[in-house]
Amino acid sequence: MKSVAGEGRCLVTLDRGFGNRLRFPPDRYPGIVVIRVSDRVKPGELHEAIETLIQGLEQAEVTEKLWIIRRGEIQEYQPISTEDK
């Protein structure tokens, strides 16, 4: 079975753990998108997050980056450099 990275696909998840840039360095993946929603997510909240993601992908590349989506905004993170560690 091929991995997401091996197939060149971006990972889109609700799992906040993938937002850890030390454990999941964005430059080793085709892109990581973490959608941050409330614990009791409502369909409208998830729909808004997906719309935000689509708009973001129309304007920028997620390749080798970490995007955190919450409340209609995208926060973009680059890999942590060795100087930052």
PyMOL commands that set and color helices and strands:
alter all, ss='L'
color gray80, all
select helices_A, chain A and resi 4-7+16-19+26-28+43-59
alter helices_A, ss='H'
color red, helices_A
select strands_A, chain A and resi 11-13+32-35+66-70+73-77
alter strands_A, ss='S'
color yellow, strands_A
deselect
rebuild
show_as cartoon
